[in-house]
């Protein structure tokens, strides 16, 4: 696990930037419908899983099982951030993009328990989805050029 966390350090920086960006958009009053896609953590993490799966295959020699683990690591990190910020938004009574009904796949405002149950489901489902995305990236990674030899 330590290896996968080390490999994904640059992703963690992007995750922090996207998280702050998402919070700033909400705090500055940008309507969810206009701003939610700008800093989409799920899209960032899915694309990152694909890229990491491919690049780690070609340049780090990862097997498909290792690519699955990298994708799962990215998925878990992303979903834990979403889970935590949803929890904090409810606990602190702060209106953020993380508690918007559309983000929670709800027709209107929902209870804390319902929101956290949905986020828990997202943690499981999105972790699996990110693993599959990394495996797809691993397959496509065969098309990448070889790493440049050390000079």
VOLUM-607194 format. One line per 2 residues: number of its first residue (from 1); their letters; for each residue x negated, y negated, z of C-alpha. Coordinates in Angstrom, 3 decimals. Each point is the difference from the previous one (the first is absolute). Layout:
N
NUM> A> X:Y:Z | ...;
//
This chain:
151
1> XX> 0.000:0.000:0.000 | -2.865:-2.340:0.816;
3> XX> -1.311:0.384:-3.560 | 3.370:-0.995:-1.486;
5> XX> 0.288:-3.029:2.277 | -3.524:-1.050:-1.006;
7> XX> 0.760:0.406:-3.715 | 3.205:-2.034:0.268;
9> XX> -1.501:-3.005:1.810 | 0.524:-2.312:-2.963;
11> XX> 3.613:1.155:-0.185 | 0.437:-0.938:3.665;
13> XX> -1.158:-3.535:-0.808 | 2.574:-0.223:-2.809;
15> XX> 2.664:1.430:2.324 | -0.763:-2.738:2.534;
17> XX> 0.170:-2.692:-2.704 | 3.331:1.328:-1.292;
19> XX> 1.406:0.270:3.527 | -0.937:-3.582:0.848;
21> XX> 1.266:-1.181:-3.384 | 3.313:1.742:0.564;
23> XX> 0.358:-1.581:3.427 | -0.923:-3.458:-1.299;
25> XX> 2.584:0.207:-2.785 | 2.674:0.866:2.546;
27> XX> -1.065:-2.631:2.523 | -0.094:-2.745:-2.628;
29> XX> 3.588:0.725:-0.988 | -0.513:1.609:-3.395;
31> XX> 3.174:2.058:-0.531 | -0.604:3.754:0.038;
33> XX> 1.439:0.363:-3.519 | -2.598:-2.442:-1.362;
35> XX> -3.057:1.118:1.932 | 0.144:3.649:1.032;
37> XX> -1.743:1.260:-3.127 | -2.924:-2.412:0.299;
39> XX> -1.613:1.865:2.893 | 1.567:3.455:-0.271;
41> XX> -1.863:2.314:2.336 | 1.584:3.126:-1.495;
43> XX> -1.038:-0.899:-3.562 | -3.494:-0.943:1.191;
45> XX> -0.391:3.300:1.823 | 1.374:2.139:-2.831;
47> XX> -2.297:-1.569:-2.582 | -2.913:0.233:2.410;
49> XX> 0.697:3.688:0.573 | -0.134:0.611:-3.746;
51> XX> -3.222:-1.964:-0.422 | -1.690:1.517:3.044;
53> XX> 0.954:3.499:-1.128 | -1.634:-0.562:-3.384;
55> XX> -3.058:-1.914:1.081 | -0.749:2.318:2.910;
57> XX> 0.157:2.981:-2.336 | -2.385:-1.433:-2.525;
59> XX> -2.433:-1.932:2.158 | 0.153:1.785:3.357;
61> XX> 0.650:3.519:-1.257 | 3.235:0.443:1.954;
63> XX> 2.107:3.091:-0.506 | 3.733:-0.308:-0.535;
65> XX> 0.526:0.862:3.687 | -2.258:-2.876:1.007;
67> XX> 1.865:-2.327:-2.376 | 3.275:1.091:1.630;
69> XX> -1.491:-0.867:3.387 | -1.127:-3.448:-1.185;
71> XX> 3.487:-0.672:-1.366 | 1.546:1.142:3.274;
73> XX> -2.386:-2.260:1.925 | 1.002:-3.006:-2.106;
75> XX> 3.680:0.906:0.342 | -0.177:0.429:3.773;
77> XX> -1.888:-3.267:0.503 | 2.492:-1.928:-2.118;
79> XX> 3.051:1.531:1.577 | -1.344:-0.509:3.522;
81> XX> -0.452:-3.701:-0.767 | 3.570:-0.178:-1.323;
83> XX> 1.306:1.974:3.003 | -1.885:-2.180:2.498;
85> XX> 1.054:-3.285:-1.580 | 3.610:1.122:-0.174;
87> XX> -0.189:0.924:3.674 | -1.596:-3.334:0.953;
89> XX> 2.455:-1.982:-2.113 | 2.932:1.585:1.815;
91> XX> -1.673:-0.182:3.431 | -0.900:-3.672:-0.389;
93> XX> 3.243:-0.900:-1.818 | -1.956:-1.386:-2.949;
95> XX> 1.550:-0.053:-3.451 | -2.655:1.448:-2.317;
97> XX> 0.063:1.820:-3.308 | -0.443:3.207:2.022;
99> XX> 3.512:-0.250:1.483 | 1.817:-1.245:-3.060;
101> XX> 2.935:2.345:-0.710 | -1.177:0.520:-3.572;
103> XX> -3.424:1.113:1.267 | 1.792:2.443:2.299;
105> XX> 2.248:1.314:-2.813 | 3.061:-1.222:1.849;
107> XX> 3.031:-1.986:-1.203 | -0.337:-2.391:2.932;
109> XX> -1.773:-0.473:3.318 | -0.558:3.268:1.861;
111> XX> -0.897:0.945:3.551 | -3.503:0.426:1.298;
113> XX> 0.474:3.771:0.366 | 1.273:0.394:-3.563;
115> XX> -2.851:-2.116:-1.378 | -2.654:1.963:1.874;
117> XX> 1.534:3.317:-1.068 | -0.165:-1.157:-3.609;
119> XX> -3.592:-1.105:0.408 | -0.888:3.354:1.581;
121> XX> 1.483:1.753:-3.027 | -2.020:-2.313:-2.229;
123> XX> -3.137:0.950:1.893 | 0.501:3.663:-0.849;
125> XX> 1.297:-0.386:-3.559 | -2.456:-2.691:-1.084;
127> XX> -2.972:1.879:1.420 | 0.927:2.972:-2.184;
129> XX> 0.656:-2.275:-2.980 | -3.389:-1.649:0.381;
131> XX> -1.698:3.394:0.117 | 1.674:0.943:-3.279;
133> XX> -1.042:-3.359:-1.486 | -3.613:0.664:1.027;
135> XX> 0.176:3.461:-1.584 | 1.258:-1.612:-3.202;
137> XX> -2.904:-2.421:0.201 | -2.354:2.922:0.529;
139> XX> 1.231:1.577:-3.248 | -0.396:-3.261:-1.903;
141> XX> -3.393:-0.537:1.641 | -1.497:2.555:-2.368;
143> XX> 0.182:-2.670:-2.706 | -2.186:-2.481:1.907;
145> XX> -3.590:-0.481:-1.096 | -2.756:1.555:2.084;
147> XX> -1.567:-2.089:2.719 | -2.984:-1.980:-1.162;
149> XX> -3.279:1.585:1.005 | -1.987:-1.823:2.645;
151> X> -2.469:-2.427:-1.505;
//
